[in-house]
Amino acid sequence: MSNTAWENVSNQAIAMAGLVYFIALLVYLAEWASLRQVRGGAAAVKDAEAAPERELVGAAAGGSVTSGGAAGGAGASSSVAEERAGRADFLGRLGVLLTTIACVVHFVALVGRGMAADPNRVPWGNMYEFTISGTFVVTLTFLALYRRYQLGWMGPLVVTFVTATLMVAVIWLHDSVAPLTEALNSPWLVIHVVSAVIATGAFTIGGIASVMYLVRSRAEKKAAAAGTQLTGWLARVPELPALDRLAYRVHAFAFPVWTFAVLITGPIWAHEAWSRYWNWDPKEVWAFITWVVYAGYLHARATAGWKGRKAAMLALVGLGTLWFNFIGINYFSTTSQHSYAVERVVDAPVVTRA
């Protein structure tokens, strides 16, 4: 295949991945609607599934199941609840399947992007390629942790984030395939960017967990004040201690990877390209700010006992600095030596090796 053909494959695969992500989002929203019809949300789903067993146990023990009308009404109610719960469960599994398919197509787009270059290279030559790579890792991280941490509830949030970010990439960041600039043409590109992208994906998943901690915490307070219980999709979200643990574990994994990317491989690559380990470049500074925020998050949890709401809010500050550094710096800074990562900065300083 020619380079042009590979580039077309990549562009078509990104469009297809975006479409499948969007369909997955619609399926997740249908799941939400089904869960809203099941009183009590996830708890009611479990109760509905256990209802037939309870009836059999009651009959064996000589329980009161003689009232035909009451028994019939209870059976009908249980049957409806089971039907709705089954529909929600099917839609949830279908959403995950579609997300997996979209992730595979997304990967094909990345491969095509790299194969379209001459010579072939990793697909991290500009801001468009960084963005589609970062969103791919977010999806991959979600799917990798899906079963272990029961992240079915996170599916709609992940695909919403990925779909929106891909739209931004295609509409505003898209650039034609081109050879790597001299500064990027280094073995350190793979080491540095892989570690940074992995950390970004993990931090994003941890940030989503932190957002949901705040949302569920507020919803629980409102429900307690009204004397009711959480229903619908929010009832399916893990309880606050579980959300807090999930956020902490994901951040604890991502932080050493980010440290390796920002404080080890980044300076080494900078010295190779610019003869200086640290240049006070805006992207370097914001990467370090992100490191400081997340270091403060982990330190506060370990020493000051910060948990729950305070920790979640600090994690969201870190997520904001992370994504501002990832995309925003390239648009708001005119002095960054990383400006080659986006096409619109046409007067970026020329970067040469020493």
C-alpha positions as CSV (number, residue, x, y, z in Angstrom):
1,M,0.0,0.0,0.0
2,S,1.1,3.5,-0.7
3,N,1.6,6.2,2.0
4,T,-1.5,8.0,0.7
5,A,-3.5,4.8,1.0
6,W,-2.3,4.2,4.6
7,E,-3.2,7.8,5.5
8,N,-6.7,7.3,4.0
9,V,-7.1,4.1,6.0
10,S,-6.1,6.0,9.2
11,N,-8.5,8.8,8.5
12,Q,-11.4,6.4,7.7
13,A,-10.6,4.3,10.8
14,I,-10.7,7.4,13.1
15,A,-14.1,8.4,11.6
16,M,-15.3,4.8,12.0
17,A,-14.0,4.6,15.6
18,G,-15.7,7.9,16.4
19,L,-19.0,6.6,15.0
20,V,-18.8,3.3,17.0
21,Y,-17.9,5.3,20.1
22,F,-21.0,7.4,19.5
23,I,-23.2,4.4,19.0
24,A,-21.8,2.9,22.2
25,L,-22.7,6.2,24.0
26,L,-26.3,5.9,22.7
27,V,-26.4,2.3,24.0
28,Y,-25.1,3.4,27.4
29,L,-27.7,6.1,27.5
30,A,-30.4,3.5,26.8
31,E,-29.0,1.5,29.7
32,W,-29.3,4.6,31.9
33,A,-33.0,4.9,30.9
34,S,-33.6,1.3,31.7
35,L,-32.0,1.6,35.1
36,R,-34.2,4.6,35.9
37,Q,-37.2,2.3,35.4
38,V,-35.8,-0.1,37.9
39,R,-36.5,1.2,41.4
40,G,-33.4,1.3,43.5
41,G,-31.0,0.9,40.6
42,A,-28.4,-1.8,40.9
43,A,-29.7,-2.9,44.3
44,A,-33.1,-3.6,42.9
45,V,-31.6,-5.5,40.0
46,K,-29.9,-7.9,42.5
47,D,-33.2,-8.1,44.5
48,A,-35.1,-9.0,41.3
49,E,-32.7,-11.7,40.4
50,A,-32.9,-13.2,43.9
51,A,-36.7,-13.0,44.0
52,P,-37.5,-16.4,42.6
53,E,-35.1,-18.1,45.1
54,R,-36.8,-16.3,48.0
55,E,-40.2,-17.4,46.8
56,L,-39.1,-21.0,46.7
57,V,-37.5,-20.8,50.1
58,G,-40.7,-19.3,51.5
59,A,-42.8,-22.0,50.0
60,A,-40.6,-24.8,51.3
61,A,-40.7,-23.3,54.8
62,G,-44.5,-23.1,54.7
63,G,-44.5,-19.4,54.3
64,S,-47.6,-17.4,53.4
65,V,-47.9,-17.8,49.6
66,T,-51.6,-18.7,49.6
67,S,-53.0,-15.4,48.7
68,G,-53.5,-15.8,45.0
69,G,-54.0,-12.1,44.3
70,A,-51.0,-11.0,46.4
71,A,-48.8,-13.8,45.1
72,G,-49.8,-13.0,41.5
73,G,-49.2,-9.3,41.9
74,A,-45.8,-9.9,43.5
75,G,-44.9,-12.4,40.8
76,A,-45.9,-9.9,38.1
77,S,-44.0,-7.1,39.7
78,S,-40.9,-9.4,40.1
79,S,-41.2,-10.5,36.4
80,V,-41.4,-6.8,35.2
81,A,-38.4,-5.9,37.4
82,E,-36.4,-8.9,36.1
83,E,-37.3,-8.0,32.5
84,R,-36.1,-4.4,33.0
85,A,-33.0,-5.5,34.8
86,G,-32.2,-8.0,32.1
87,R,-32.6,-5.3,29.5
88,A,-30.3,-3.0,31.3
89,D,-27.7,-5.7,31.8
90,F,-27.9,-6.6,28.0
91,L,-27.4,-2.9,27.0
92,G,-24.5,-2.6,29.4
93,R,-22.7,-5.6,27.9
94,L,-23.5,-4.4,24.4
95,G,-22.0,-1.0,25.3
96,V,-18.8,-2.6,26.5
97,L,-18.6,-4.7,23.3
98,L,-19.1,-1.7,21.1
99,T,-16.4,0.2,23.1
100,T,-14.0,-2.7,22.5
101,I,-14.7,-2.7,18.8
102,A,-14.2,1.0,18.7
103,C,-10.9,0.6,20.5
104,V,-9.7,-1.9,18.0
105,V,-10.6,0.3,15.1
106,H,-8.9,3.2,16.9
107,F,-5.7,1.1,17.1
108,V,-5.9,0.5,13.3
109,A,-6.1,4.2,12.8
110,L,-2.9,4.6,14.8
111,V,-1.1,1.9,12.9
112,G,-2.2,3.4,9.6
113,R,-0.9,6.8,10.7
114,G,2.5,5.4,11.4
115,M,2.6,3.4,8.2
116,A,1.7,6.5,6.1
117,A,5.0,8.2,7.0
118,D,8.1,7.8,5.0
119,P,10.0,6.3,6.6
120,N,7.5,4.5,8.8
121,R,7.4,5.8,12.4
122,V,5.5,5.9,15.6
123,P,2.3,8.0,15.3
124,W,3.4,10.8,17.6
125,G,4.7,13.5,15.2
126,N,2.1,16.3,15.9
127,M,-0.7,17.3,18.2
128,Y,-3.3,15.4,16.3
129,E,-1.4,12.2,16.6
130,F,-0.7,12.8,20.3
131,T,-4.4,13.3,20.9
132,I,-5.7,10.3,19.1
133,S,-3.0,8.2,20.9
134,G,-3.9,9.6,24.3
135,T,-7.6,8.9,23.8
136,F,-6.8,5.4,22.7
137,V,-4.9,4.8,26.0
138,V,-7.8,6.1,28.0
139,T,-10.2,3.6,26.4
140,L,-7.6,0.8,26.7
141,T,-7.1,1.6,30.4
142,F,-10.8,1.5,31.0
143,L,-11.2,-1.9,29.2
144,A,-8.1,-3.3,31.0
145,L,-9.6,-2.4,34.5
146,Y,-13.2,-3.1,33.6
147,R,-13.6,-6.5,35.1
148,R,-11.2,-6.2,38.0
149,Y,-12.8,-3.0,39.4
150,Q,-16.4,-3.5,38.0
151,L,-16.2,-0.3,35.9
152,G,-19.4,-0.9,33.9
153,W,-20.8,2.3,35.4
154,M,-17.8,4.3,33.9
155,G,-18.5,3.3,30.3
156,P,-20.7,6.2,29.3
157,L,-18.3,8.7,30.9
158,V,-15.3,7.3,29.1
159,V,-16.9,7.1,25.7
160,T,-18.2,10.7,26.1
161,F,-14.8,12.0,26.9
162,V,-13.1,10.0,24.1
163,T,-15.7,11.0,21.5
164,A,-15.6,14.7,22.4
165,T,-11.8,14.7,22.3
166,L,-11.6,12.9,19.0
167,M,-14.0,15.5,17.5
168,V,-11.7,18.2,18.7
169,A,-8.7,16.4,17.2
170,V,-10.4,15.9,13.8
171,I,-11.9,19.3,13.5
172,W,-9.2,21.6,14.9
173,L,-6.0,19.5,15.2
174,H,-5.8,17.4,12.1
175,D,-2.6,17.6,10.1
176,S,-1.3,15.7,7.1
177,V,1.3,13.0,7.7
178,A,4.9,14.4,7.6
179,P,8.3,13.2,8.5
180,L,9.4,13.8,12.1
181,T,11.1,17.0,12.9
182,E,14.8,16.7,13.8
183,A,14.1,17.1,17.6
184,L,11.5,14.3,17.5
185,N,13.6,11.9,15.4
186,S,15.1,10.2,18.4
187,P,14.8,6.8,20.2
188,W,13.8,8.8,23.3
189,L,10.5,9.7,21.5
190,V,9.1,6.2,22.1
191,I,10.3,6.0,25.7
192,H,9.2,9.5,26.7
193,V,5.8,9.6,24.9
194,V,4.8,6.0,25.8
195,S,5.3,6.7,29.5
196,A,3.6,10.1,29.3
197,V,0.6,8.8,27.4
198,I,0.2,5.8,29.7
199,A,0.2,8.1,32.7
200,T,-2.2,10.5,31.0
201,G,-4.7,7.7,30.3
202,A,-4.5,6.4,33.9
203,F,-4.8,9.9,35.4
204,T,-7.9,10.5,33.3
205,I,-9.5,7.3,34.6
206,G,-8.6,8.3,38.1
207,G,-10.0,11.8,37.5
208,I,-13.3,10.3,36.3
209,A,-13.5,8.3,39.5
210,S,-12.9,11.5,41.5
211,V,-15.6,13.4,39.6
212,M,-18.1,10.6,40.3
213,Y,-17.1,10.6,44.0
214,L,-18.2,14.3,44.2
215,V,-21.4,13.7,42.2
216,R,-22.4,10.7,44.2
217,S,-21.5,12.4,47.5
218,R,-23.8,15.3,46.6
219,A,-26.6,13.0,45.5
220,E,-26.4,11.0,48.7
221,K,-26.8,14.1,50.8
222,K,-29.8,15.2,48.8
223,A,-31.4,11.7,49.1
224,A,-30.7,11.6,52.8
225,A,-32.3,15.0,53.3
226,A,-35.4,13.9,51.3
227,G,-35.5,10.5,53.2
228,T,-35.1,8.5,49.9
229,Q,-32.5,6.3,48.4
230,L,-30.4,6.7,45.2
231,T,-32.1,5.3,42.1
232,G,-31.2,4.7,38.5
233,W,-27.7,4.9,37.2
234,L,-26.2,6.6,40.3
235,A,-27.3,3.7,42.4
236,R,-25.0,1.5,40.2
237,V,-22.0,3.7,40.8
238,P,-19.8,2.2,43.6
239,E,-20.2,3.5,47.1
240,L,-18.0,6.4,48.2
241,P,-15.2,4.4,49.9
242,A,-14.9,2.2,46.8
243,L,-14.7,5.2,44.5
244,D,-12.1,6.8,46.8
245,R,-10.0,3.6,46.8
246,L,-10.2,3.3,43.0
247,A,-9.1,6.8,42.4
248,Y,-6.2,6.4,44.8
249,R,-5.0,3.2,43.3
250,V,-5.1,4.5,39.7
251,H,-3.3,7.7,40.7
252,A,-0.7,5.7,42.7
253,F,0.0,3.7,39.5
254,A,0.1,6.7,37.2
255,F,2.4,8.9,39.3
256,P,5.6,6.9,39.0
257,V,5.1,6.6,35.3
258,W,4.6,10.3,35.0
259,T,7.7,10.9,37.1
260,F,9.7,8.7,34.7
261,A,8.3,10.6,31.7
262,V,8.7,14.2,33.1
263,L,11.7,14.1,35.4
264,I,13.9,11.3,33.8
265,T,13.3,10.7,30.1
266,G,12.2,14.3,29.3
267,P,15.3,16.0,30.6
268,I,17.6,13.3,29.0
269,W,15.9,13.9,25.6
270,A,16.0,17.7,26.1
271,H,19.8,17.5,26.7
272,E,20.2,15.4,23.6
273,A,18.2,17.8,21.4
274,W,19.0,21.2,23.0
275,S,22.1,20.6,25.1
276,R,20.3,21.5,28.2
277,Y,18.4,19.3,30.7
278,W,15.9,22.0,31.6
279,N,15.0,25.0,29.4
280,W,12.0,26.5,31.4
281,D,9.9,25.8,28.4
282,P,6.2,26.3,29.1
283,K,5.4,22.7,28.5
284,E,8.2,21.6,30.8
285,V,7.0,23.9,33.5
286,W,3.4,22.8,33.3
287,A,4.4,19.2,33.2
288,F,6.3,19.8,36.4
289,I,3.3,21.7,37.9
290,T,1.2,18.6,37.2
291,W,3.8,16.5,38.9
292,V,3.7,18.7,42.0
293,V,-0.1,18.6,42.2
294,Y,-0.2,14.8,42.0
295,A,2.7,14.5,44.4
296,G,0.7,16.7,46.8
297,Y,-2.3,14.5,46.3
298,L,-0.5,11.3,47.2
299,H,1.5,13.0,50.0
300,A,-1.7,14.4,51.6
301,R,-3.4,11.1,51.5
302,A,-0.4,9.3,53.0
303,T,0.5,11.8,55.8
304,A,-2.4,14.2,56.4
305,G,-5.1,11.6,56.0
306,W,-6.8,13.4,53.1
307,K,-9.6,11.2,51.7
308,G,-12.9,11.7,50.1
309,R,-14.0,15.2,49.0
310,K,-10.7,17.0,49.6
311,A,-8.6,14.3,47.8
312,A,-11.1,14.2,44.9
313,M,-11.0,18.0,44.4
314,L,-7.1,18.0,44.4
315,A,-7.1,15.2,41.9
316,L,-9.3,17.2,39.6
317,V,-6.9,20.2,39.8
318,G,-4.2,17.8,38.7
319,L,-6.3,16.5,35.8
320,G,-6.9,20.1,34.7
321,T,-3.2,20.9,34.7
322,L,-2.5,17.6,32.9
323,W,-4.8,18.3,29.9
324,F,-4.0,22.0,29.7
325,N,-0.3,20.9,29.4
326,F,-1.3,18.3,26.9
327,I,-3.3,20.5,24.5
328,G,-3.6,24.1,25.8
329,I,0.1,25.0,25.9
330,N,0.4,24.6,22.2
331,Y,-2.3,27.2,21.6
332,F,-1.7,29.7,24.4
333,S,2.1,29.8,24.2
334,T,4.2,31.4,21.4
335,T,7.6,30.6,23.0
336,S,7.4,26.9,23.6
337,Q,10.0,24.8,21.8
338,H,7.3,22.1,21.7
339,S,5.3,24.2,19.2
340,Y,6.2,21.9,16.4
341,A,3.5,19.6,17.8
342,V,0.7,21.7,16.3
343,E,0.5,23.0,12.7
344,R,-1.1,26.4,13.5
345,V,2.1,27.7,15.3
346,V,3.9,28.5,12.0
347,D,6.5,30.8,13.5
348,A,7.8,28.4,16.1
349,P,11.6,28.6,16.8
350,V,13.7,26.2,14.8
351,V,14.9,23.3,16.9
352,T,18.2,21.8,16.0
353,R,20.5,19.3,17.7
354,A,23.7,20.6,19.3
